[in-house]
Amino acid sequence: MGVLVGQLRFLRTINSQSQSLKTHLWWGFFGKCPRCGKGGIFFNGLSIREKCPACELNLIAHDVGDGPAVAATFFVGILALATALWLEFTYQPHMWVHFVVAVPVVGLGSFLFLRPLKGILVSMQYRFRDVEQDDENLGQM
Ligand SMILES: [Zn+2]
């Protein structure tokens, strides 16, 4: 029974959204609010705002925490490893050259991957997880 109720809530959540999945992915990629698509969801780089400045959506309820960091670590790790291997087998430089190249690749790559991933996950959480309904159920347990 619990699974059926969960599936019905999932379908209701999908049908209640007026925007398409592609629109939510696009807004998330660019760090826009998952409800209105106008307000930005980030401040200070990677922190999630408390509320959307345009529509006042409670963004803290949709904060995904460190979830996108795992995916970003895999992407950036592969990118850094590929860069280090290419550099080593092509030019065979000193170790300090690897350090000078790897630090910007990992630093910039982490920031560039993490921000869109975090925005997309916030947008997907808004679309597929009914946070307001979860908050109402907390009092009934
Ligand atoms: Zn908004």
Backbone and ligand atoms as CSV (ligand in chain L), in Angstrom:
chain,resi,resn,atom,element,x,y,z
A,1,MET,N,N,0.829,-1.199,0.000
A,1,MET,CA,C,0.000,0.000,0.000
A,1,MET,C,C,0.869,1.257,0.000
A,2,GLY,N,N,1.953,1.207,0.792
A,2,GLY,CA,C,2.845,2.358,0.851
A,2,GLY,C,C,3.505,2.650,-0.486
A,3,VAL,N,N,3.849,1.564,-1.225
A,3,VAL,CA,C,4.476,1.745,-2.530
A,3,VAL,C,C,3.485,2.384,-3.497
A,4,LEU,N,N,2.225,1.915,-3.459
A,4,LEU,CA,C,1.204,2.474,-4.344
A,4,LEU,C,C,0.973,3.954,-4.046
A,5,VAL,N,N,0.898,4.283,-2.780
A,5,VAL,CA,C,0.711,5.692,-2.409
A,5,VAL,C,C,1.899,6.512,-2.884
A,6,GLY,N,N,3.116,5.958,-2.740
A,6,GLY,CA,C,4.300,6.656,-3.209
A,6,GLY,C,C,4.263,6.878,-4.712
A,7,GLN,N,N,3.815,5.840,-5.464
A,7,GLN,CA,C,3.730,5.992,-6.917
A,7,GLN,C,C,2.670,7.013,-7.306
A,8,LEU,N,N,1.542,7.012,-6.621
A,8,LEU,CA,C,0.501,7.990,-6.931
A,8,LEU,C,C,0.986,9.410,-6.628
A,9,ARG,N,N,1.711,9.575,-5.524
A,9,ARG,CA,C,2.257,10.895,-5.210
A,9,ARG,C,C,3.273,11.314,-6.262
A,10,PHE,N,N,4.078,10.337,-6.741
A,10,PHE,CA,C,5.071,10.626,-7.775
A,10,PHE,C,C,4.380,11.104,-9.052
A,11,LEU,N,N,3.326,10.374,-9.486
A,11,LEU,CA,C,2.611,10.763,-10.701
A,11,LEU,C,C,1.908,12.103,-10.514
A,12,ARG,N,N,1.325,12.313,-9.330
A,12,ARG,CA,C,0.655,13.582,-9.080
A,12,ARG,C,C,1.656,14.726,-9.146
A,13,THR,N,N,2.866,14.481,-8.609
A,13,THR,CA,C,3.894,15.510,-8.621
A,13,THR,C,C,4.291,15.848,-10.051
A,14,ILE,N,N,4.442,14.814,-10.898
A,14,ILE,CA,C,4.820,15.080,-12.290
A,14,ILE,C,C,3.720,15.855,-13.002
A,15,ASN,N,N,2.459,15.409,-12.832
A,15,ASN,CA,C,1.374,16.061,-13.550
A,15,ASN,C,C,1.091,17.463,-13.040
A,16,SER,N,N,1.433,17.734,-11.783
A,16,SER,CA,C,1.118,19.050,-11.250
A,16,SER,C,C,2.105,20.114,-11.733
A,17,GLN,N,N,3.219,19.716,-12.327
A,17,GLN,CA,C,4.194,20.694,-12.800
A,17,GLN,C,C,3.812,21.158,-14.193
A,18,SER,N,N,3.872,22.474,-14.391
A,18,SER,CA,C,3.470,23.006,-15.685
A,18,SER,C,C,4.631,23.025,-16.675
A,19,GLN,N,N,5.865,22.939,-16.187
A,19,GLN,CA,C,7.024,23.003,-17.079
A,19,GLN,C,C,7.454,21.592,-17.486
A,20,SER,N,N,8.082,21.503,-18.650
A,20,SER,CA,C,8.558,20.210,-19.124
A,20,SER,C,C,9.861,19.840,-18.426
A,21,LEU,N,N,10.209,18.564,-18.525
A,21,LEU,CA,C,11.461,18.100,-17.941
A,21,LEU,C,C,12.651,18.826,-18.554
A,22,LYS,N,N,12.599,19.048,-19.859
A,22,LYS,CA,C,13.690,19.743,-20.557
A,22,LYS,C,C,13.854,21.165,-20.018
A,23,THR,N,N,12.756,21.832,-19.748
A,23,THR,CA,C,12.817,23.193,-19.203
A,23,THR,C,C,13.442,23.179,-17.813
A,24,HIS,N,N,13.043,22.195,-16.983
A,24,HIS,CA,C,13.609,22.099,-15.638
A,24,HIS,C,C,15.106,21.812,-15.704
A,25,LEU,N,N,15.520,20.933,-16.619
A,25,LEU,CA,C,16.952,20.648,-16.769
A,25,LEU,C,C,17.711,21.900,-17.213
A,26,TRP,N,N,17.142,22.646,-18.124
A,26,TRP,CA,C,17.768,23.863,-18.653
A,26,TRP,C,C,17.908,24.912,-17.553
A,27,TRP,N,N,16.825,25.133,-16.808
A,27,TRP,CA,C,16.862,26.113,-15.709
A,27,TRP,C,C,17.861,25.660,-14.655
A,28,GLY,N,N,17.898,24.388,-14.334
A,28,GLY,CA,C,18.837,23.878,-13.344
A,28,GLY,C,C,20.268,24.045,-13.804
A,29,PHE,N,N,20.530,23.782,-15.064
A,29,PHE,CA,C,21.879,23.919,-15.607
A,29,PHE,C,C,22.389,25.350,-15.447
A,30,PHE,N,N,21.524,26.318,-15.655
A,30,PHE,CA,C,21.920,27.724,-15.556
A,30,PHE,C,C,21.662,28.319,-14.178
A,31,GLY,N,N,21.284,27.480,-13.196
A,31,GLY,CA,C,21.118,27.949,-11.822
A,31,GLY,C,C,19.916,28.841,-11.614
A,32,LYS,N,N,18.855,28.614,-12.378
A,32,LYS,CA,C,17.633,29.410,-12.234
A,32,LYS,C,C,16.643,28.681,-11.337
A,33,CYS,N,N,15.725,29.427,-10.779
A,33,CYS,CA,C,14.709,28.874,-9.878
A,33,CYS,C,C,13.893,27.797,-10.594
A,34,PRO,N,N,13.658,26.644,-9.947
A,34,PRO,CA,C,12.913,25.570,-10.611
A,34,PRO,C,C,11.419,25.859,-10.784
A,35,ARG,N,N,10.889,26.843,-10.065
A,35,ARG,CA,C,9.459,27.154,-10.216
A,35,ARG,C,C,9.216,28.260,-11.241
A,36,CYS,N,N,9.969,29.364,-11.170
A,36,CYS,CA,C,9.690,30.495,-12.068
A,36,CYS,C,C,10.726,30.634,-13.183
A,37,GLY,N,N,11.951,30.122,-12.986
A,37,GLY,CA,C,12.982,30.225,-14.011
A,37,GLY,C,C,13.592,31.608,-14.119
A,38,LYS,N,N,13.265,32.496,-13.185
A,38,LYS,CA,C,13.771,33.877,-13.266
A,38,LYS,C,C,14.848,34.154,-12.223
A,39,GLY,N,N,14.574,33.826,-10.987
A,39,GLY,CA,C,15.530,34.120,-9.919
A,39,GLY,C,C,16.663,33.115,-9.888
A,40,GLY,N,N,17.840,33.565,-9.493
A,40,GLY,CA,C,18.986,32.678,-9.343
A,40,GLY,C,C,18.898,31.907,-8.038
A,41,ILE,N,N,19.408,30.676,-8.023
A,41,ILE,CA,C,19.333,29.868,-6.812
A,41,ILE,C,C,20.645,29.880,-6.034
A,42,PHE,N,N,21.716,30.442,-6.596
A,42,PHE,CA,C,23.020,30.413,-5.941
A,42,PHE,C,C,23.406,31.797,-5.420
A,43,PHE,N,N,24.171,31.802,-4.325
A,43,PHE,CA,C,24.881,32.999,-3.892
A,43,PHE,C,C,26.247,32.551,-3.409
A,44,ASN,N,N,27.205,33.425,-3.466
A,44,ASN,CA,C,28.595,33.097,-3.099
A,44,ASN,C,C,29.101,31.873,-3.852
A,45,GLY,N,N,28.787,31.746,-5.092
A,45,GLY,CA,C,29.306,30.640,-5.909
A,45,GLY,C,C,28.443,29.406,-5.900
A,46,LEU,N,N,28.498,28.637,-4.800
A,46,LEU,CA,C,27.819,27.340,-4.786
A,46,LEU,C,C,26.782,27.188,-3.680
A,47,SER,N,N,26.540,28.208,-2.890
A,47,SER,CA,C,25.557,28.104,-1.807
A,47,SER,C,C,24.152,28.351,-2.343
A,48,ILE,N,N,23.187,27.589,-1.805
A,48,ILE,CA,C,21.796,27.733,-2.237
A,48,ILE,C,C,21.139,28.855,-1.416
A,49,ARG,N,N,20.437,29.763,-2.081
A,49,ARG,CA,C,19.706,30.830,-1.393
A,49,ARG,C,C,18.584,30.235,-0.544
A,50,GLU,N,N,18.149,30.997,0.450
A,50,GLU,CA,C,17.013,30.547,1.256
A,50,GLU,C,C,15.726,30.591,0.445
A,51,LYS,N,N,15.530,31.678,-0.308
A,51,LYS,CA,C,14.310,31.834,-1.107
A,51,LYS,C,C,14.659,32.393,-2.473
A,52,CYS,N,N,13.830,32.074,-3.448
A,52,CYS,CA,C,13.997,32.644,-4.779
A,52,CYS,C,C,13.694,34.141,-4.697
A,53,PRO,N,N,14.564,35.001,-5.242
A,53,PRO,CA,C,14.299,36.436,-5.180
A,53,PRO,C,C,13.100,36.864,-6.028
A,54,ALA,N,N,12.679,36.041,-6.987
A,54,ALA,CA,C,11.569,36.430,-7.859
A,54,ALA,C,C,10.219,35.904,-7.357
A,55,CYS,N,N,10.151,34.611,-6.961
A,55,CYS,CA,C,8.850,34.027,-6.601
A,55,CYS,C,C,8.783,33.566,-5.146
A,56,GLU,N,N,9.870,33.734,-4.396
A,56,GLU,CA,C,9.904,33.401,-2.968
A,56,GLU,C,C,9.739,31.907,-2.679
A,57,LEU,N,N,10.097,31.038,-3.625
A,57,LEU,CA,C,10.083,29.595,-3.380
A,57,LEU,C,C,11.113,29.274,-2.303
A,58,ASN,N,N,10.750,28.441,-1.343
A,58,ASN,CA,C,11.669,28.039,-0.276
A,58,ASN,C,C,12.702,27.083,-0.858
A,59,LEU,N,N,13.879,27.593,-1.183
A,59,LEU,CA,C,14.911,26.780,-1.830
A,59,LEU,C,C,15.675,25.920,-0.837
A,60,ILE,N,N,15.655,26.290,0.444
A,60,ILE,CA,C,16.352,25.482,1.451
A,60,ILE,C,C,15.757,24.078,1.503
A,61,ALA,N,N,14.448,23.963,1.304
A,61,ALA,CA,C,13.798,22.651,1.324
A,61,ALA,C,C,14.272,21.775,0.168
A,62,HIS,N,N,14.802,22.384,-0.882
A,62,HIS,CA,C,15.253,21.631,-2.055
A,62,HIS,C,C,16.769,21.556,-2.136
A,63,ASP,N,N,17.463,21.931,-1.073
A,63,ASP,CA,C,18.930,21.887,-1.071
A,63,ASP,C,C,19.378,20.423,-1.145
A,64,VAL,N,N,20.290,20.128,-2.044
A,64,VAL,CA,C,20.732,18.751,-2.259
A,64,VAL,C,C,22.020,18.436,-1.507
A,65,GLY,N,N,22.522,19.393,-0.751
A,65,GLY,CA,C,23.710,19.152,0.081
A,65,GLY,C,C,24.930,18.792,-0.739
A,66,ASP,N,N,25.580,17.696,-0.367
A,66,ASP,CA,C,26.810,17.281,-1.029
A,66,ASP,C,C,26.582,16.235,-2.122
A,67,GLY,N,N,25.362,15.973,-2.475
A,67,GLY,CA,C,25.061,14.953,-3.498
A,67,GLY,C,C,25.770,15.172,-4.814
A,68,PRO,N,N,25.750,16.380,-5.389
A,68,PRO,CA,C,26.405,16.585,-6.685
A,68,PRO,C,C,27.922,16.471,-6.611
A,69,ALA,N,N,28.497,16.562,-5.413
A,69,ALA,CA,C,29.959,16.501,-5.287
A,69,ALA,C,C,30.493,15.135,-5.727
A,70,VAL,N,N,29.729,14.088,-5.503
A,70,VAL,CA,C,30.175,12.745,-5.902
A,70,VAL,C,C,30.305,12.667,-7.422
A,71,ALA,N,N,29.269,13.109,-8.122
A,71,ALA,CA,C,29.311,13.069,-9.585
A,71,ALA,C,C,30.399,13.989,-10.119
A,72,ALA,N,N,30.536,15.180,-9.521
A,72,ALA,CA,C,31.570,16.116,-9.976
A,72,ALA,C,C,32.962,15.544,-9.745
A,73,THR,N,N,33.135,14.824,-8.634
A,73,THR,CA,C,34.434,14.199,-8.349
A,73,THR,C,C,34.793,13.178,-9.420
A,74,PHE,N,N,33.807,12.384,-9.833
A,74,PHE,CA,C,34.078,11.397,-10.892
A,74,PHE,C,C,34.447,12.093,-12.203
A,75,PHE,N,N,33.668,13.109,-12.602
A,75,PHE,CA,C,33.947,13.799,-13.865
A,75,PHE,C,C,35.311,14.485,-13.835
A,76,VAL,N,N,35.583,15.220,-12.761
A,76,VAL,CA,C,36.836,15.974,-12.672
A,76,VAL,C,C,38.013,15.023,-12.521
A,77,GLY,N,N,37.832,13.925,-11.804
A,77,GLY,CA,C,38.900,12.943,-11.661
A,77,GLY,C,C,39.292,12.345,-12.997
A,78,ILE,N,N,38.300,12.021,-13.804
A,78,ILE,CA,C,38.580,11.477,-15.138
A,78,ILE,C,C,39.274,12.518,-16.000
A,79,LEU,N,N,38.808,13.766,-15.931
A,79,LEU,CA,C,39.412,14.853,-16.705
A,79,LEU,C,C,40.858,15.103,-16.266
A,80,ALA,N,N,41.105,15.132,-14.960
A,80,ALA,CA,C,42.465,15.374,-14.452
A,80,ALA,C,C,43.389,14.219,-14.809
A,81,LEU,N,N,42.900,12.994,-14.699
A,81,LEU,CA,C,43.728,11.833,-15.036
A,81,LEU,C,C,44.057,11.824,-16.530
A,82,ALA,N,N,43.062,12.106,-17.366
A,82,ALA,CA,C,43.305,12.130,-18.812
A,82,ALA,C,C,44.309,13.219,-19.172
A,83,THR,N,N,44.188,14.381,-18.529
A,83,THR,CA,C,45.123,15.477,-18.794
A,83,THR,C,C,46.542,15.100,-18.362
A,84,ALA,N,N,46.668,14.492,-17.174
A,84,ALA,CA,C,47.994,14.104,-16.673
A,84,ALA,C,C,48.627,13.038,-17.566
A,85,LEU,N,N,47.833,12.063,-18.001
A,85,LEU,CA,C,48.370,11.010,-18.872
A,85,LEU,C,C,48.786,11.573,-20.225
A,86,TRP,N,N,47.956,12.443,-20.791
A,86,TRP,CA,C,48.290,13.051,-22.080
A,86,TRP,C,C,49.575,13.872,-21.967
A,87,LEU,N,N,49.675,14.663,-20.890
A,87,LEU,CA,C,50.856,15.498,-20.686
A,87,LEU,C,C,52.105,14.642,-20.517
A,88,GLU,N,N,52.004,13.573,-19.753
A,88,GLU,CA,C,53.161,12.726,-19.488
A,88,GLU,C,C,53.626,11.989,-20.745
A,89,PHE,N,N,52.684,11.398,-21.465
A,89,PHE,CA,C,53.083,10.603,-22.635
A,89,PHE,C,C,53.435,11.460,-23.839
A,90,THR,N,N,52.950,12.712,-23.881
A,90,THR,CA,C,53.264,13.573,-25.015
A,90,THR,C,C,54.565,14.341,-24.795
A,91,TYR,N,N,54.735,14.956,-23.598
A,91,TYR,CA,C,55.877,15.851,-23.379
A,91,TYR,C,C,56.868,15.356,-22.328
A,92,GLN,N,N,56.481,14.402,-21.493
A,92,GLN,CA,C,57.313,13.900,-20.395
A,92,GLN,C,C,57.941,15.057,-19.604
A,93,PRO,N,N,57.111,15.933,-19.029
A,93,PRO,CA,C,57.643,17.104,-18.321
A,93,PRO,C,C,58.087,16.745,-16.898
A,94,HIS,N,N,58.664,17.749,-16.208
A,94,HIS,CA,C,59.021,17.580,-14.795
A,94,HIS,C,C,57.730,17.493,-13.972
A,95,MET,N,N,57.899,17.031,-12.718
A,95,MET,CA,C,56.725,16.878,-11.850
A,95,MET,C,C,56.059,18.211,-11.535
A,96,TRP,N,N,56.836,19.299,-11.432
A,96,TRP,CA,C,56.236,20.596,-11.101
A,96,TRP,C,C,55.277,21.053,-12.202
A,97,VAL,N,N,55.522,20.639,-13.446
A,97,VAL,CA,C,54.600,21.003,-14.532
A,97,VAL,C,C,53.254,20.301,-14.319
A,98,HIS,N,N,53.297,19.041,-13.882
A,98,HIS,CA,C,52.043,18.337,-13.575
A,98,HIS,C,C,51.269,19.077,-12.494
A,99,PHE,N,N,52.000,19.546,-11.466
A,99,PHE,CA,C,51.345,20.269,-10.377
A,99,PHE,C,C,50.724,21.565,-10.886
A,100,VAL,N,N,51.464,22.310,-11.713
A,100,VAL,CA,C,50.962,23.591,-12.230
A,100,VAL,C,C,49.742,23.374,-13.125
A,101,VAL,N,N,49.698,22.267,-13.843
A,101,VAL,CA,C,48.555,21.999,-14.726
A,101,VAL,C,C,47.387,21.395,-13.943
A,102,ALA,N,N,47.681,20.494,-13.006
A,102,ALA,CA,C,46.611,19.763,-12.315
A,102,ALA,C,C,45.790,20.645,-11.383
A,103,VAL,N,N,46.427,21.595,-10.707
A,103,VAL,CA,C,45.685,22.433,-9.746
A,103,VAL,C,C,44.594,23.244,-10.446
A,104,PRO,N,N,44.889,23.964,-11.536
A,104,PRO,CA,C,43.802,24.672,-12.213
A,104,PRO,C,C,42.760,23.737,-12.832
A,105,VAL,N,N,43.182,22.591,-13.359
A,105,VAL,CA,C,42.224,21.660,-13.961
A,105,VAL,C,C,41.241,21.159,-12.897
A,106,VAL,N,N,41.753,20.770,-11.749
A,106,VAL,CA,C,40.879,20.250,-10.683
A,106,VAL,C,C,40.031,21.381,-10.088
A,107,GLY,N,N,40.652,22.531,-9.841
A,107,GLY,CA,C,39.919,23.643,-9.237
A,107,GLY,C,C,38.829,24.179,-10.145
A,108,LEU,N,N,39.188,24.527,-11.358
A,108,LEU,CA,C,38.200,25.053,-12.302
A,108,LEU,C,C,37.182,23.987,-12.698
A,109,GLY,N,N,37.675,22.774,-12.925
A,109,GLY,CA,C,36.762,21.693,-13.300
A,109,GLY,C,C,35.734,21.417,-12.224
A,110,SER,N,N,36.153,21.439,-10.966
A,110,SER,CA,C,35.208,21.205,-9.871
A,110,SER,C,C,34.137,22.282,-9.852
A,111,PHE,N,N,34.546,23.536,-9.977
A,111,PHE,CA,C,33.575,24.628,-9.947
A,111,PHE,C,C,32.646,24.558,-11.162
A,112,LEU,N,N,33.220,24.308,-12.331
A,112,LEU,CA,C,32.406,24.313,-13.549
A,112,LEU,C,C,31.441,23.125,-13.612
A,113,PHE,N,N,31.835,21.965,-13.065
A,113,PHE,CA,C,30.930,20.815,-13.056
A,113,PHE,C,C,29.927,20.888,-11.915
A,114,LEU,N,N,30.394,21.345,-10.759
A,114,LEU,CA,C,29.559,21.278,-9.558
A,114,LEU,C,C,28.359,22.210,-9.632
A,115,ARG,N,N,28.546,23.398,-10.140
A,115,ARG,CA,C,27.444,24.367,-10.176
A,115,ARG,C,C,26.279,23.885,-11.050
A,116,PRO,N,N,26.499,23.484,-12.310
A,116,PRO,CA,C,25.363,22.981,-13.095
A,116,PRO,C,C,24.761,21.699,-12.524
A,117,LEU,N,N,25.603,20.805,-11.985
A,117,LEU,CA,C,25.069,19.572,-11.399
A,117,LEU,C,C,24.177,19.869,-10.194
A,118,LYS,N,N,24.619,20.796,-9.366
A,118,LYS,CA,C,23.830,21.154,-8.192
A,118,LYS,C,C,22.516,21.814,-8.622
A,119,GLY,N,N,22.587,22.688,-9.611
A,119,GLY,CA,C,21.367,23.335,-10.111
A,119,GLY,C,C,20.386,22.332,-10.691
A,120,ILE,N,N,20.901,21.364,-11.448
A,120,ILE,CA,C,20.030,20.340,-12.048
A,120,ILE,C,C,19.404,19.473,-10.963
A,121,LEU,N,N,20.176,19.089,-9.949
A,121,LEU,CA,C,19.613,18.253,-8.881
A,121,LEU,C,C,18.571,19.008,-8.058
A,122,VAL,N,N,18.787,20.300,-7.813
A,122,VAL,CA,C,17.771,21.096,-7.110
A,122,VAL,C,C,16.488,21.135,-7.945
A,123,SER,N,N,16.649,21.346,-9.234
A,123,SER,CA,C,15.487,21.412,-10.119
A,123,SER,C,C,14.755,20.066,-10.180
A,124,MET,N,N,15.517,18.962,-10.241
A,124,MET,CA,C,14.885,17.633,-10.276
A,124,MET,C,C,14.207,17.318,-8.949
A,125,GLN,N,N,14.810,17.760,-7.858
A,125,GLN,CA,C,14.187,17.528,-6.553
A,125,GLN,C,C,12.880,18.307,-6.447
A,126,TYR,N,N,12.869,19.520,-6.975
A,126,TYR,CA,C,11.631,20.308,-6.973
A,126,TYR,C,C,10.566,19.610,-7.811
A,127,ARG,N,N,10.979,19.058,-8.948
A,127,ARG,CA,C,10.009,18.451,-9.863
A,127,ARG,C,C,9.468,17.121,-9.341
A,128,PHE,N,N,10.325,16.278,-8.791
A,128,PHE,CA,C,9.913,14.913,-8.470
A,128,PHE,C,C,9.674,14.645,-6.996
A,129,ARG,N,N,10.048,15.546,-6.116
A,129,ARG,CA,C,9.840,15.304,-4.696
A,129,ARG,C,C,8.961,16.397,-4.126
A,130,ASP,N,N,7.854,15.989,-3.549
A,130,ASP,CA,C,6.903,16.943,-3.001
A,130,ASP,C,C,7.330,17.298,-1.574
A,131,VAL,N,N,8.162,18.304,-1.438
A,131,VAL,CA,C,8.720,18.661,-0.137
A,131,VAL,C,C,7.635,19.139,0.819
A,132,GLU,N,N,6.688,19.931,0.317
A,132,GLU,CA,C,5.634,20.447,1.172
A,132,GLU,C,C,4.807,19.302,1.740
A,133,GLN,N,N,4.539,18.272,0.933
A,133,GLN,CA,C,3.788,17.106,1.402
A,133,GLN,C,C,4.600,16.349,2.445
A,134,ASP,N,N,5.924,16.233,2.246
A,134,ASP,CA,C,6.777,15.563,3.227
A,134,ASP,C,C,6.739,16.292,4.564
A,135,ASP,N,N,6.761,17.623,4.521
A,135,ASP,CA,C,6.715,18.401,5.761
A,135,ASP,C,C,5.396,18.170,6.507
A,136,GLU,N,N,4.283,18.057,5.764
A,136,GLU,CA,C,2.990,17.823,6.400
A,136,GLU,C,C,2.952,16.441,7.055
A,137,ASN,N,N,3.575,15.443,6.424
A,137,ASN,CA,C,3.558,14.087,6.965
A,137,ASN,C,C,4.446,13.927,8.198
A,138,LEU,N,N,5.399,14.821,8.388
A,138,LEU,CA,C,6.286,14.691,9.545
A,138,LEU,C,C,5.509,14.779,10.855
A,139,GLY,N,N,4.489,15.598,10.908
A,139,GLY,CA,C,3.722,15.763,12.136
A,139,GLY,C,C,2.830,14.558,12.443
A,140,GLN,N,N,2.537,13.694,11.456
A,140,GLN,CA,C,1.621,12.583,11.647
A,140,GLN,C,C,2.329,11.320,12.124
A,141,MET,N,N,3.646,11.304,12.151
A,141,MET,CA,C,4.364,10.090,12.555
A,141,MET,C,C,4.333,9.874,14.041
L,1,ZN,ZN,ZN,11.415,31.520,-8.445
